[in-house]
Amino acid sequence: MYRYFLLILLFTVSINTYTHAQELKAKVTVITSRIPSTVDKKIFNTLQTQLNNFLNNRKWSKDVFKENEKIVCNFLLNLESIAEQDVYKGSLTIQAARPIFNSSYQAALINFMDPDVTFKYVEYQPVEFNDNRVQGSDALAANLTAIFAYYAYMIMGLDYDSFSPKGGQSYFQKAQNIVNNAPEGKNISGWRVFDGLRNRYFFTENLMNTKYNIVHDVIYTYYRSGLDKMYEADKEARNNILQALSQLQNFNKENPNTMFVQFFMQGKANELIGIFKNSDFEEKNRALSILSLLDIPNITKYKEQLK
């Protein structure tokens, strides 16, 4: 009877653990080389640990993720200066990838640097976030977790979008809620329409504006109909990827200077060269023509590798 009870208990615990499995496999690194040596760097080791726990231990969705389904992501918080006592300014680089079907390859979902990160941190202060109280009781302290939660939701949304048409909508809405209720105060920026053209406001706006619905088709077609089919039907997969890039090109013509195009193309040059370098002459030329318009900083690389 005791053994039976123990087995039931172990089974219940394992099921409970499984159903509460978190979605992100995140690594946060805090760089402090520009912070004066007069500041105790142990503070930032504590901060790094707390941020890692915040991202990896929090449930960001209602779905269950197996270990091999978790979204691999890296957050590089580079502290550049001290604005005032316990208030730090810096940048945050966010990278996330998702596995490609029948492959060990991880395709980038996001590779973005946010230059507007200012926050207050005192060692061991709670690193918490509440969707219903984004501003918290101290705007500068809340700005830290608001930014990390914002990008966690954006990563979730992009991942879901890549597996089903507009699948990430609810997560983009959560990110937009953070934008709409973001902390306000001295030194806080990146959340508003007047904070520049490449910020959190416009990132979310590009993905929530119904006028730009085609961007969700681009994401889905590129990953699910393209990369995920490379193993079983590479010709069809490349055609689908070209279709996605062509849609993106048309979108860019109709809506020049949107943040999404630059964001989507960021860090994809080597991936795209690998996809098309063994294509026939016609397919290479078509890819080169589109990529030369979409990814101007890498034109030379494309011309050298896809000739």
Secondary structure, DSSP 8 states (H G I E B T S, - for coil): -HHHHHHHHHHHHHHHHHHT--SEEEEEEEE-TTS-TTS-THHHHHHHHHHHHHHHHS--SSS---GGGSEEEEEEEEEEEEEETTEEEEEEEEEEEEE-TTSS-EEEEEEEEEEEEEEE--TT------TT-TT-SSHHHHHHHHHHHHHHHHHHHHHHHTTSTTTTHHHHHHHHHHHHT---STT--SSSTTS-SSSHHHHHHHHH-GGGTHHHHHHHIIIIIIGGGTTT-HHHHHHHHHHHHHHHHHHHHHSTT-HHHHHHHTT-HHHHHHHHTTS-HHHHHHHHHHHHHH-GGGHHHHHHH--
